Amino acid sequence: MRSKMNQLIEDERNIHVLYAFNGMENYINQILNYIEDGVAAKDHVLLVENERVTRLLQKELATRFSADQLELVHFINSFQFYWSSGSYHPPAILAYFTKTIQPYLEKEQPFRSWAHVEWESVKEPLHIIEDFEKIADDAVNEHAFPLVCAYEKNKMPEHLQTILMETHPYVLMEDSFVVSDQYRPVDAVK
């Protein structure tokens, strides 16, 4: 599974992946794998993460990587990322992300991103998540970078699961990496 996703990243770059995870231990293992693979590929790894998980990851990464390798790993506070405008507003999130990736685009440095979306903190209607994921899918295709969107599965209402399956062409689970048969490209619905 890990090598299948890595091969796709190497071949295509523009992949948008839904990771519906079960449990924090599984989550930490998957994100560490993603970081390791990114560092091995000499990609900058941009992680949108909460402070608690960031501290755990930084502690673990310090035992696995040299100082030079750690310079490829960049943490973005998830609260600031998703709420930079004072509410969960997809255009503001896109503007924040675009500003974040601009230096890598300008220097033509390869990067990959991981975004932890903590649904319990999002008190907005589900269609806003759908709007955001469509914008994210467009950005992945426009700028040709891999993006994993991580949601805790047991906290997702069924309707949100459907939206996420329709807005992500790939799905990562603990034991598999598959193409979403429910994916609907944005230009196909316009």
N, C-alpha and C positions, 0 to 999 in steps of 0.2 A: 504494500500500500504506500509506504513512504517513498520507495523508489519510483512508483508509478506517478505520484504527484511531482516529484523532483524532475523526472524525465519530461513531463508536460511543461513544467516551468522552464526547463532548459530549451525545449523545442519552440514553445509559443510565447512565453512570458505573460501575455495578457490572459490570466486566468483569475476568475472570481469564484471563490470557494465558500460554501456554507459549512461551518463546523458546529453541529448541534451536539454539545458535549454533555456527558453524564458524570458529575463529580469533579471536584477540584484536583484530585490526584491525576486523573486522566487528562484534564485540561493542562496542567503543568507539564506533564510528559509530552503532550503534543506540541505545545508552544516551544519547549526546549528543543525538540527535534527540528522544528521550523527555523529556530534561531541558528542551531548548529549547521543545518543545511545551507542557510543563507551566508553565514560566515565562511563556510567551506567554499562557496561559490564566489566569495569576495563581494557579495551584495551588501549594501547598507540595509539593515533590518529596522523598520519603523514599527514600533509597538504602541498601539493605543490601549492603555491599560490603567486599572485603578492603582492607587498607592499601595495597598496591601499586597497585591500580587507583584507589583513592581519590586518592592523590597525583597520578596521571596526570590524572584528571578535574579535580581542583581547579586544577591548573596550566592546563589548557585552558579551563576555565570562567572563570578570571580574565581571559582575553583576550577573552571573548565577552560578558560581562555586567557591569553596573554593580554597585556594592556593594549597592544596594537590591534588585536582582534576585537577587543571590547569597544574600540572606537567605531566599529561598524554597527553597533547596536544602539538604537536611539529610542528612548521612552518618551511618550506623549501622555500627559495626564488625561485620562478619559473624561473626567468631569469637565475640564476646561475645553476639551475637544468637542464634546457633544453639546455643551451648554454655553459656548462662548458668547452667544447673543442673549443669554438669559433664559432661553427655552430651547427645546429640541427643534431646531429650524434647519431643514436640509440645505438650503442655499448658504446659510452661515457656516454650516459644517463643511460644505464643499470649499468655500472660500478659505477656511482655516487649513484644510488639507492641501489645497492648491499652493498656499503660501509655504506650507511645510515641505512639499516636494519640489518646489521651484529650484532650489540650489542643486538638487540631484539632476533635474532635467537640464539645467543650464550647463552643468559640467559633464553631462552625458554619463553619469555614474549609475550603474544598475542598482536598483533597490527593490525590496519587497515589503509588504505591509501586513500587519495582523491587527485587527480591530476587535476588541472585546466589547460587545454590546450587552450591557446589563439591563435586561428588560424591566426588572422591578423598579428601576430608577426612571423609566420612561413612562410618564403619565399622560402621554399624548395619544390621540386616536391611531389605530393601526395603519391607516392609509399614509400617515407621515413616515412610518418605517418603510412602507412600500416605495414612497417617493424617494427616500434616501437611498435605498438599495438600487433603484433604477439609475439614480445619479452616479452611484458608486460603480455600477456596471459600465456606464458610459465612460467614466474616468479610467477604468482599467483598460478598456479597449483603446481609448484615445492615447494614453501614455504608456501602454504596453508594460504593465507591471503586475505581479501576482498580489492578490489580496485575499486573505482569509478573514471572514466575518464570523466571530465565535459567539454563540448564544447558548445559554444553559437550557438544555432540552426540557427538563421537567418544570421550568418556569415559563414556557412558551404556550400561550393558548393555541388551540388547533388552527384557528384562522390565521394566526401569525406563521405557523409552520407552513401552511399552504402558500402564503405570500412569499416566504423565504425560498421555498422550493421553486417558485415561478421566477424569482429574480436572481438565482444563482445557477450557472451552468454546471457546476461541480459540487459534490457533497463529500465531505470528509467525516467519517465516523471512526470510532475507536479501532475498528478492525477492517475498514474498507475505504476506498476512494472510488467514487462512481460518478458517471455523468447523470445529471438530473433529467429525468424524462418529462418533468413538469416545467422545465425552463422555457420562458417566453421572452425572447430578445426584445428589447425596448422598441427597436424599429419595426418589429412585427406587430406591435399593438398600436402603433401610431396611426 
